[in-house]
């Protein structure tokens, strides 16, 4: 009787851990842009490679969760899972000590955990993993094909269904549509002229306070400027929205110290042809590059300022 209860308990633990890993991977996918930016904020990799690392983490979680549930390649999957948990816990300890992160993005943006609580979560998971260390691998006909299918699915979901921005840039090479004449009129506006946006190298962003993609783009370019020590005076945002929503936008992106100007929605949508966010790279008032969220990366910004 005790052995039967023990088997049932271990089965439940194994299924819970496997399902938990798959769930965290899905939650990361649903807020993938923010997870990529979070990895980039550690200054370990360039932005393009950070997007690759983010998908590798998600693919690993999907695969390990599936292998634990199915008891396929059980010992390698168990050890890889334990190593991942220990590695993430070490990173979280560093984050808790040296950074002030409100969300470690372990479970995406939908379930926000600070590093301290995430460490507790990992410690509990490690303890549960130890309980199922001696589980046996299942054997059945066609196991090789099932294993291959799980690997292909784990890699295909984050890489094929959610392609990296670098892939998007190579596929979609058409020029961004915008209205140069309307932009020139904006620069000549008596309220805009004192900003001297037509002097030197400047990046101008057009945003909406209600646009989640605009928020993501601001977080991305903020990290690019911060990681590469670029003077934020070279960046200016035009944003449409009421005062309350604009203030929330600044606070949620952590860009209160950046330069923002309100803009008439009709003027902005006329300039951007309705595509937001849109970034214009200016050299002495002449637009030399036009990028959207997917085209915006550290190489584009650095090559412009260099």
C-alpha positions as CSV (number, residue, x, y, z in Angstrom):
1,X,0.0,0.0,0.0
2,X,2.8,2.4,0.9
3,X,4.6,1.7,-2.4
4,X,1.4,2.4,-4.3
5,X,0.9,5.7,-2.5
6,X,4.6,6.6,-3.1
7,X,4.2,5.8,-6.9
8,X,1.1,8.0,-7.1
9,X,2.8,10.9,-5.2
10,X,5.8,10.7,-7.5
11,X,3.6,10.5,-10.6
12,X,1.8,13.7,-9.4
13,X,5.0,15.5,-8.7
14,X,6.5,14.5,-12.1
15,X,3.4,15.7,-14.0
16,X,3.2,18.9,-12.0
17,X,6.9,19.8,-12.7
18,X,6.6,18.9,-16.4
19,X,3.3,20.9,-16.7
20,X,4.9,23.8,-14.8
21,X,7.9,23.9,-17.2
22,X,5.6,23.9,-20.2
23,X,3.4,26.6,-18.7
24,X,6.4,28.9,-17.9
25,X,7.5,28.5,-21.5
26,X,4.1,29.4,-22.9
27,X,3.9,32.4,-20.6
28,X,7.3,33.6,-21.8
29,X,6.1,33.2,-25.4
30,X,3.1,35.3,-24.8
31,X,5.3,38.2,-23.7
32,X,8.4,37.3,-25.8
33,X,9.4,40.8,-26.7
34,X,9.8,41.8,-23.0
35,X,11.6,38.5,-22.2
36,X,14.1,39.3,-25.0
37,X,14.7,42.8,-23.7
38,X,15.1,41.5,-20.2
39,X,17.9,39.1,-21.3
40,X,19.5,42.0,-23.3
41,X,19.4,44.2,-20.2
42,X,22.1,42.0,-18.5
43,X,24.6,43.3,-21.1
44,X,25.9,39.7,-21.8
45,X,24.9,39.6,-25.5
46,X,23.9,41.8,-28.3
47,X,20.3,42.3,-29.0
48,X,20.1,39.8,-31.9
49,X,21.8,37.0,-29.9
50,X,19.6,37.9,-26.9
51,X,16.5,37.0,-29.0
52,X,18.2,33.7,-29.9
53,X,19.0,32.9,-26.2
54,X,15.4,33.7,-25.2
55,X,14.0,31.2,-27.6
56,X,16.6,28.6,-26.6
57,X,15.4,28.9,-22.9
58,X,11.8,28.5,-24.0
59,X,12.6,25.5,-26.2
60,X,14.5,23.9,-23.4
61,X,11.6,24.4,-21.0
62,X,9.1,22.9,-23.5
63,X,11.3,19.9,-24.2
64,X,12.3,19.1,-20.7
65,X,8.7,19.5,-19.4
66,X,7.5,17.1,-22.2
67,X,10.3,14.6,-21.5
68,X,9.6,14.5,-17.8
69,X,5.9,13.9,-18.4
70,X,6.5,11.2,-20.9
71,X,9.4,9.6,-19.0
72,X,11.5,9.7,-22.2
73,X,15.3,10.1,-21.9
74,X,14.4,10.5,-18.2
75,X,17.9,10.6,-16.6
76,X,19.3,13.2,-19.1
77,X,16.1,15.2,-18.9
78,X,16.2,15.1,-15.0
79,X,19.9,16.2,-14.8
80,X,19.3,19.0,-17.4
81,X,16.3,20.2,-15.5
82,X,18.2,20.2,-12.3
83,X,21.2,22.0,-13.9
84,X,18.8,24.6,-15.4
85,X,17.1,25.2,-12.0
86,X,20.5,25.6,-10.3
87,X,21.8,28.0,-13.0
88,X,18.6,30.1,-12.9
89,X,18.7,30.2,-9.1
90,X,22.3,31.5,-9.2
91,X,21.3,34.2,-11.7
92,X,18.4,35.2,-9.5
93,X,20.6,35.5,-6.5
94,X,22.8,37.9,-8.5
95,X,19.7,39.8,-9.7
96,X,18.3,40.1,-6.2
97,X,21.6,41.4,-4.8
98,X,22.7,43.8,-7.6
99,X,19.6,44.8,-9.5
100,X,16.2,46.2,-8.6
101,X,14.0,44.1,-10.9
102,X,10.3,44.1,-10.1
103,X,9.8,41.1,-12.4
104,X,12.3,38.4,-13.3
105,X,10.2,37.3,-16.3
106,X,10.4,33.7,-15.2
107,X,6.7,33.4,-15.9
108,X,6.4,36.2,-18.5
109,X,4.4,39.4,-17.8
110,X,1.2,37.6,-16.8
111,X,2.5,36.3,-13.5
112,X,5.0,38.8,-12.1
113,X,7.5,37.5,-9.6
114,X,10.4,39.5,-8.2
115,X,13.8,37.6,-7.9
116,X,13.4,36.8,-4.2
117,X,10.0,35.0,-4.7
118,X,11.4,33.3,-7.8
119,X,14.3,31.9,-5.8
120,X,11.7,30.4,-3.4
121,X,9.9,28.9,-6.3
122,X,13.1,27.4,-7.7
123,X,14.1,26.0,-4.3
124,X,10.7,24.2,-4.0
125,X,11.0,22.9,-7.6
126,X,14.5,21.6,-6.8
127,X,13.3,19.8,-3.7
128,X,10.4,18.2,-5.7
129,X,12.9,17.2,-8.4
130,X,14.9,15.3,-5.8
131,X,11.8,13.4,-4.9
132,X,11.5,11.9,-8.4
133,X,15.2,11.4,-9.1
134,X,15.0,7.6,-9.2
135,X,12.0,7.4,-11.6
136,X,12.5,4.8,-14.4
137,X,12.5,5.6,-18.1
138,X,9.5,4.2,-20.0
139,X,10.0,1.8,-22.9
140,X,7.6,1.5,-25.8
141,X,7.7,0.9,-29.6
142,X,8.2,4.0,-31.6
143,X,9.9,5.9,-28.7
144,X,12.6,7.2,-31.1
145,X,10.0,8.9,-33.3
146,X,8.1,10.4,-30.4
147,X,11.4,11.8,-29.1
148,X,12.2,13.3,-32.4
149,X,8.7,14.8,-32.6
150,X,9.0,16.4,-29.2
151,X,12.4,17.9,-30.1
152,X,11.1,19.3,-33.4
153,X,8.0,20.7,-31.7
154,X,10.0,22.3,-28.8
155,X,12.3,24.0,-31.3
156,X,9.7,24.8,-33.9
157,X,7.3,26.7,-31.6
158,X,9.6,29.5,-30.4
159,X,11.8,29.6,-33.6
160,X,9.3,29.0,-36.4
161,X,6.0,30.3,-35.0
162,X,7.7,33.3,-33.3
163,X,10.6,34.2,-35.7
164,X,13.4,36.5,-34.4
165,X,13.5,40.1,-35.5
166,X,16.7,39.4,-37.4
167,X,14.8,36.9,-39.6
168,X,11.9,39.4,-40.0
169,X,14.4,42.0,-41.2
170,X,15.9,39.6,-43.9
171,X,12.4,38.7,-45.1
172,X,10.7,42.1,-45.1
173,X,13.1,44.5,-46.8
174,X,10.6,46.9,-48.1
175,X,11.0,50.6,-47.2
176,X,8.8,51.9,-44.4
177,X,5.9,54.1,-45.6
178,X,5.9,57.6,-44.1
179,X,5.1,61.3,-45.1
180,X,8.3,63.4,-45.5
181,X,6.4,66.6,-46.3
182,X,4.3,66.4,-43.1
183,X,7.5,65.7,-41.1
184,X,9.2,68.8,-42.5
185,X,6.2,70.8,-41.5
186,X,6.5,69.4,-38.0
187,X,10.1,70.5,-37.7
188,X,9.1,74.0,-38.8
189,X,6.5,74.2,-36.1
190,X,7.2,77.1,-33.7
191,X,6.9,74.8,-30.7
192,X,9.2,72.2,-32.2
193,X,12.0,74.4,-33.6
194,X,13.5,75.2,-30.2
195,X,14.2,71.5,-29.7
196,X,16.8,71.7,-32.5
197,X,15.9,68.3,-33.8
198,X,17.5,69.2,-37.2
199,X,21.0,69.6,-35.7
200,X,23.4,66.7,-35.5
201,X,22.4,63.1,-35.2
202,X,19.0,62.5,-33.6
203,X,16.5,59.6,-33.4
204,X,12.9,60.6,-33.4
205,X,10.2,58.1,-32.2
206,X,6.5,58.4,-32.9
207,X,4.4,56.7,-30.3
208,X,0.9,56.3,-28.9
209,X,0.4,56.0,-25.1
210,X,-2.2,53.3,-25.7
211,X,0.0,51.1,-28.0
212,X,1.7,48.1,-26.4
213,X,4.1,47.8,-29.3
214,X,5.2,51.4,-28.8
215,X,5.9,50.6,-25.2
216,X,8.0,47.6,-26.2
217,X,9.9,49.7,-28.7
218,X,10.7,52.3,-26.1
219,X,11.9,49.6,-23.6
220,X,14.1,48.2,-26.4
221,X,15.7,51.5,-27.5
222,X,16.1,52.5,-23.8
223,X,18.2,49.4,-23.2
224,X,20.2,50.0,-26.4
225,X,21.1,53.5,-25.3
226,X,21.9,52.3,-21.7
227,X,23.9,49.3,-22.7
228,X,26.0,51.3,-25.1
229,X,26.4,54.5,-23.1
230,X,24.7,56.7,-25.8
231,X,23.6,60.2,-24.6
232,X,19.8,60.1,-24.2
233,X,19.7,63.7,-25.4
234,X,20.0,62.2,-28.9
235,X,16.6,60.6,-28.6
236,X,13.3,62.4,-28.7
237,X,9.8,60.9,-28.6
238,X,6.6,62.4,-30.0
239,X,3.6,60.8,-28.3
240,X,-0.1,61.1,-28.6
241,X,-2.5,60.5,-25.7
242,X,-3.9,62.3,-22.7
243,X,-1.7,63.4,-19.8
244,X,-2.6,60.5,-17.6
245,X,-1.9,57.8,-20.1
246,X,1.3,59.5,-21.2
247,X,2.5,59.6,-17.6
248,X,1.7,55.9,-17.1
249,X,3.5,55.2,-20.3
250,X,6.7,56.9,-19.0
251,X,6.5,55.2,-15.7
252,X,5.9,51.7,-17.1
253,X,8.8,52.0,-19.5
254,X,11.1,53.7,-17.0
255,X,11.8,56.6,-19.3
256,X,10.7,59.6,-17.2
257,X,14.0,61.3,-17.8
258,X,13.8,61.0,-21.6
259,X,12.5,63.9,-23.8
260,X,8.8,63.6,-24.8
261,X,6.6,66.0,-26.7
262,X,2.9,65.8,-27.2
263,X,1.7,65.7,-30.7
264,X,-1.6,66.1,-32.4
265,X,-2.9,62.6,-33.4
266,X,-3.9,63.8,-36.9
267,X,-0.3,65.1,-37.5
268,X,1.4,62.0,-36.2
269,X,-0.8,59.5,-38.1
270,X,-0.3,61.6,-41.2
271,X,3.5,61.4,-40.8
272,X,3.6,57.7,-40.0
273,X,0.9,56.7,-42.4
274,X,-0.8,55.0,-39.4
275,X,2.1,52.7,-38.6
276,X,3.2,52.9,-35.0
277,X,5.8,52.9,-33.5
278,X,8.0,54.5,-36.2
279,X,11.6,55.8,-35.7
280,X,13.3,58.3,-37.9
281,X,17.1,58.6,-37.9
282,X,18.0,62.2,-38.6
283,X,21.4,63.7,-39.6
284,X,21.2,67.5,-39.6
285,X,17.5,67.4,-40.3
286,X,17.8,64.8,-43.1
287,X,16.1,61.4,-42.6
288,X,18.7,58.7,-43.4
289,X,16.9,55.7,-41.9
290,X,13.3,54.7,-41.1
291,X,12.7,51.7,-38.8
292,X,9.8,50.1,-37.0
293,X,9.7,47.9,-33.9
294,X,11.0,44.7,-35.6
295,X,13.8,46.5,-37.5
296,X,15.0,48.4,-34.5
297,X,18.2,46.9,-32.9
298,X,21.5,47.8,-31.4
299,X,23.4,47.4,-34.6
300,X,21.2,49.9,-36.4
301,X,21.5,52.4,-33.6
302,X,25.3,52.0,-33.2
303,X,26.1,52.1,-36.9
304,X,24.1,55.4,-37.1
305,X,25.9,57.1,-34.2
306,X,29.4,55.9,-35.3
